[in-house]
């Protein structure tokens, strides 16, 4: 069992008491983590798209998929069916393993890291934040990267409250920046 899954099982009762939840089934939990990369800069370069897909797959531990445009947009020079992004959705054990690597290994490697911003909640209990480069993950070697790119990470929880989601993520060990809530 993943280390953070065991930690969640241990803090579940404490979280229920802190939030004043009567039903144990209503205690917030992490549902899925989505890693996505917008690749507008690589639409016409198949090798670069494949490289981005390979790096995201290595980071996630699961095969990433290439997202194609649904509509043509002349202003962005995008036609329907052109590759515009890469994403992977993690659930279960792989989700907890990725979050553990993110919190324990990758985020501390960010230069001048003081925690991630608390303002990434969407009002429905989900948290979004971005990373500027993929090289902070130990699975990625500098020599295999064709171009440095960022990524967006979305953590989806089972609650609709930002306050409950923040309490869950803090107890799970996600390093939020000190300051405003």
N, C-alpha and C positions, 0 to 999 in steps of 0.2 A: 504494500500500500504506500502511496506517495506520502512524503513527510508532512506536507501542508494539509492533506486530507485528514491525517491523524490529529494534527493541531486543531483543525476545524471541529472534529468530533469532540476534542477535549474542551474547547471554548464555547461549544454550543449552549450548554446550560448557563454559563456565565453571561453570555450574550442575551439569552432569554430574560434573565433577571435584570440586567442593565437596561434593557429596552422596555421592560414591563409587559412582555408578551405572555399571555396565558396559555395559548395553544402551541405546543412544541413544533407543530407542522408549519407555523407561520414565522419561525425564526429564519432570518435572511440567510441565503446561501449563494455561492457563486454558481451560476448556471453554465456560462460559456465565456471564452475569450476569443476575440476576433482580431487577427493581425492583418492589416491591409496596407497596400502601397499603391498610390496613384502614379501611373507611369506614363503620363502624357509626353514626357521627354523621350520616351523609347518606343513610340507607337510604330515607327517604320523600321526599327532595328530588331529583327527576330533573335539574333544572338544575345543582345542586351536583355530582351524580355525573358529569354530562357535563363540567363544568368541571375536575374532578379528572382525568378521563380525558384531556382535552385537554392539561392541564399535564404529566402523565406522558408522554404521546406526544411533546410538544415536547422534554422533557428527554432522552428516549431516542432520538429520531429515527426512531421506529417506532411504529405504532399500538398502543396499549394496549387490553386487553380488560377488560370488567367481569365480575367473578366473582360468581356467584349462590350462595346458601346451598343446601347439599345436604339439610340436615335442618331441621326446625322445632325451635326452642328457646324454650320459653315464658318462661324466666327472663330472656332477652335480648330478648324481644318480636320474634323473628325467625321468619319463615315460610319454608318451602321455596320457592325461586325468587326470593327478595328479593335485590337487589344488596347485597353486603357488602364488596366490595373491587375494586381495580383492579391489574392486573399486566401486565408486559411482560417477555419473555425475549429477551435479546440474544445473538447468536452471531456469529462471524466478524469482519468488518471493523467493523461497527457496535458490537460489544462493545469492541473495542480503542479506537475513537474515543470512546465514552462514558467508558471508564476514563481515557483521556488528559485529557478535559475535567474529569472528577471530581478527578483528582490535581493537575492544573496550574492549574485556574481555580476550581472550586467549593469544595473543601476549604480553600484559603487564605482564602476570604471568610468562613469561620465565625469568629465573635467568640471571642477568646482560644483559638485553635486550637493545640494542642500535639501533635497526632498522634491517630490513632484507636487505640482500645484493642486490645491484643493478645489479650484473652480471648474474642474472638468466634469462635474455631474450634470446630467441632462434634465433633472426634474422628475425623473421616473426611476431613479435608483441605479442607473447605469453610469459608468465612469469612463471617460475618454482622455487619452493623453498621447502626445507624439514624441518620437525619438528622432534626432537629426541624422544619425548614422547607424548602420548595421554592424559596424566593427566592434561595438562594445560587447557583443556576444562572443564567447570563446570558441564557438563552433565555426566561426568565419575567419578564414585566413586572409590577410591583406592581399596576397598574390592572386587569389581566386576571384577577387572583386574587379569587375570591369568599370563600374562607376559607383561612387558612394551615394546612397539614397537614404531617406528617412522612412519612417513607418508610423502608422496610427494603431494604437492598441485600445480596444474596447473591452471593458469588463462588464458583463451583463449579470445582474443579480436577480433573485426571485422577489425582491421587495419593490414597492413603488415609491419608497421614501428615500430621499438623498441622505437624511440623517442616519437612518438604519444602515444604508449601504456604506457610509463613511465609517460607522462603528464596526461593521463587519470587516472591511478592508484594513482598518487600523489594527484590529485584533489578529488578522492574518499576517501582519508584519509589513504591509505596504508602507514605505517611508514617505509620508506626506510632509510638506514644508511647514515649519512653525509659523504661526500668525493667524490671520483671519480665518473664520470658519464660514 
